[in-house]
Amino acid sequence: MKKQLLLPALLLLAACATPKVAINPRADFSGIKRVAVISFNGPRGDLAADLMTQSLLERGADVIERQHLSAVMSEQSLTSSSSFDPATAKQIGKLLGVDALFVGTVAESTPQSSYIVNQSDNPRNTTITPVGSGTLYSEGSVMGMPNSQLLSTTANVSLLSRMVDVQTGSIMWSASMNYEGFDVSSAMSGITDAFIRSLSPIWPGLYKPK
């Protein structure tokens, strides 16, 4: 029952969650027609970049294929977002034919986990396993194991991303957000969707929601 109640709660959280955003007041978003998403630094950075690409496409952005991007990155001996400086950003922008790059970092990625807690009439004999940082909820008792309970945690992800003007190397937009989901993929997707929603009012290259 508690797990059933958790789903609507997480969906409500997804609707209300907003990232921490900073916008360069001198940035000209009207000039950004085509973009590329570089693999994020940190664990599962490729997944984060793929989900960022999907979120951009869902809002109508013109995004280059990441396989083409990977080929260019390999030719230039670049492996991650940390490889970029203003000169390199401009060079990659010319090679890819893009106006801006999205780079980022997976600051935290804790997967969903489950634990069995063995309980006893004597509290001193109860075995409790540490459960990480996700929200804890109960899935009920374990069949065939008296005095035991199955507990689970949600996945927890923290992402940071920046939109970089390839002509100047200046950061146009920056955002960070921590989010919980049933797994790492859904948590990351919740963050990247929120990132692109924050860009929608200021970037003409995106479709505006009706």
Protein Blocks (a to p, Z undefined) as FASTA:
>chain_A
ZZmmmmmmmmmmmmmpccdddddfkbcfklpmbdcddddedehklmmmmmmmmmmmmnop
acddfklmmmmmmmnopabfklpcfklmmmmmmmnopabdcddddfbdcddddddddddf
blklpccddebjbdcddebjaehiahiacdddddddddddddddfklopafbdcdddddd
fbfklmmmmmmmmmmmmmmmmmmkbccdZZ
